[in-house]
């Protein structure tokens, strides 16, 4: 095999390893190529997906149009086909068109983009609040509207995983939320900057020490969903996942009653764990 052939084979094997090796790492999609979003389970993520589809159509049309123009220019105006080039230097109509068309395209993109940014920022009609606090390297959660109980969520070590629990994503305590309920999410941090990211929810919000950032979500499908800290926050950055379990409202109410008893005094019980995590 020639050097060029060996290099090409190495490129293909590297590309295949990237595509097939990374597509299943994060519960993202059943798509074998890993090219799609996670299935949308909130109104925000539905709109994000719709905007992405619109942008994909626009950039595909633009790419094909530019390709067609390049091919036309190469064929029609090469030296053999057009030995005597035109001396025209301006075309008023053409200049107006290639200025106006991009402006119109940007307007078409801007209108749904701005509407989505506004809608995803916050919702005045939320029905409950959850506060997420990032720590090195775990998440703590507060339910101020349901007795103000608090609990911590640590990644389950690989040796302790049960069947069906994904590696690096399952936690010992899941965030439980009711479906079809508008939930205000407050995110902050206790040490360094973290980022609360739930791809299926269309939520990604930084937690900054000394600040409280706000967003919202409404899960429409019962199930268990996973996310991770998306801000490089130290050596344990990849070991602070997020697990959210969406259940029917009756099941959520039953869980709240149980959690109020289970997590009473948890702050004192978990103090040694926090010291160990920090070390």
N, C-alpha and C positions, 0 to 999 in steps of 0.2 A: 504493500500500500504506500502511495506517495505521501509526502509530508502534508500536502494540501488535503488529500483524502483522509488522513489520520486526524487532522484538525477538524474537518467537517464532522467526522464520526464522533469526536469528543464533544463537539457542540451539540449534536443531536442527543447524545446520551445525557448531557448536562441538562438540556431543555426538558427531556422526558422525566428526569429525576425531579426537576423543579415542579413540573405540572402535576405529575402523579403523586409525588411525595408529599406535597404541601396541600393538595386540594382537600384532604380529609382531616386536617389537623384540628379544625375548630368548629365542628358541628355546623359548618357553614351551608352546605348544599348537597343534594343528591346528584348534582350534575357532575359527571365524571371529569370534566375539564376544570371544574372549580371556577367557572367564569361568571357565575350568577350571584346575586345577593342571597342571604338567608331569606326564607319565606317570611313575608311581612305579616306581623300579627298586631300592628297598631296602625291607626289612621295616618300617623306621621310617616311611618315606613312605607305605607302604600303610596303616599304622595311622592316620597323620595324615589321610589321605584318608577313611578309614572314619569317623573322628571328625567330620570336616567334614560328611560326608553325614548323620550322625545329627543334628548340630546344625541343619543346614539343614531337616530334616524337623520338628524341634521348633519352630524359630522360624516356620516356615510355618504349622504348626497354631496356634500362639499368635496369630500375626497374623490369620489367618482367624477365629479365635474372637473376638478383640477387635473385629474389623470387624463380625461378626455381632451382637455385643452392642450396639455403637454404633448399628447400623441399627435393631435392635429397640427400643432406648430412644428413638431419634428418632421412630419410627413409633408406638409404643405410648404413650409418655408426653409427646408434644408437647401444647401448650395446647389445640388443637382436639379431640384424641382423649381427653384426660384433663384437663378443666377444673378438677377438684377433686383436687389431689394428696393422696397418702397422708401421714398424720402420723407413721407409724412411723419411728423413728430407729435401731433396732437389730434385727439378725437373727442370733442366736447361731450357728445352723447355717451361714448364709452366711459369716459371719466366720471360722468354723473352716475351711470349705472353701477360701476364698481365701487363707488362711494356709498350710494344709497342702499344697495342690496345688503352689504354687511351691517349697516345700521339697523335695517329692518330685522335681520336675523338676530341681532343682539336684543332688540326690543322683544321679539318672540321668546327669547330665552329669559330675559329679565323679569317679565311679568309673572310667570309661574314661580320663578326662583324667589322673588321678593315675597310673594304670597306664602310660600312654604316657610321661608325664614321667619316670618311674622307668626304663622300658625304654630311652628315648632318651638318657639321661644317660651311661651307660657300660656296658660289657659285660666281665665278667671272663674271658671265653673268647676274647679276640681272638688272632689268629694272626700279626699283623705290625703294625708301627707306622710311620706317616708323620708327620713334623713339618712344619708350614707356618708360615713366618715372613713377616709382612706388612712391606713397606718402602714408602717413598714413591718411586715408585709401581710396584711389581712384587711378585711373590711368590717366595720362595725355599723350596725343599723339601729335606728330609733323609730318607734311608732308613737308619735306624740298624741295622735287622736284615739288611741286604743289603750290607754293606761300608761302611756309613756314608758313602756318597757324597752330594754336594750339588749342586743346580743351581738356576739362576734361570729364571723364566718371565716374559718380557716380551710385552706385546701386540704383535701383528704390525701394522705400519702399513697403512693402507688400500691404499696403492699397491703393497704387496708381497703382498697376499692372493691365494691360489690359488683355483681353482674349488671351491666347496663350503665354503670357510672363511668363517664369519660375521664381519661387521664388528664391531669392538669386543669380540669374544669369543674369537677364536682367539689362541693364544700360540705363541711359537717353540719352547717345550719343554712338552709335555703331561705331566701326572701320570699315570703308568701303574699300574694296579692289577689284580690278578687277580679274576675273578668268583667268586662263591660263597665268599668269604673274609672273615672278620670282621676289620676293620681299625681299629686304634685311631688316632685323629687327634688330634695335639697342635697347638694353635694359639697363637702368640704374635706379638709385633711388635718391630721394632727401633727404632722412632722414636715414632710416635703410635698411637692405637687404630685398628685395622682390623677387618674382620669377614669371616670365611670363610663364604660362603653358596653352597650348591649345592641349588637348589630340587628337582631330581629325586631327591636323596638325603634330603631332609628334614633337612638340616644347615644351621645358621646359628649360628656361634660367634664371639664377639669375640676378637681377638688384642690383648692388653694388654701394653705394655712391662713387663718385669720379672715377668710372670706366665705360667704355662702352663696353658691351659684344655684340657679333654679331652672328647672325644665319640667316637662310633664309627659305622661304616656297613658295609654288606655289599651290594655291587652284584650283582644277580641276572641282569642282561641285558648282554651285550657291547655296546659302543657308545661314542660320544664324547659327553660331557656338559659343559655349560658353566654357570659361575656367575660372580659378580662380588664385589668388596668391597662390603659393604653398610653401611659406616660412613663418613660423610663425613670424609675424612682429608686433604683439601687439594685443590689445583687439579687434580691428576692422579687424583682419586678414580675418575672414570669410565673410566680407562685402565689398570686393573689387574685384568683378567679372570682367570678360573680355567678351565682346560681339563683334564678328566679322561678318560682313555681306558681303558675296562675291557676286558680281553682274557682269553682262556683261560689257565690256569695255565702250560701249556707255553710259550706265547708270552711270558708275563710273565717266566719264567725266562730265556728267550733275551734279552729286553730288558735284564734286570738285568746279564747278562754284558757286553753291549754298553755299557750306561750306566756301569758301573764303569770302563771304559777311557775312554769319551768325556768323562766329567765329572771325570776326575782332574785336579787342579790348576785347576779352574774358578774357584775363589775369586780366584786371582791374575789370571786372564784377564779376569774381569768387573769388576775394580776400576774401570777407566775408565768403564764403563757405569753403575756405581752413582753415580759423581760426576756424570755427565751427567744421570742421572735426578733426582738431588737438586737440580740447578740448574734 
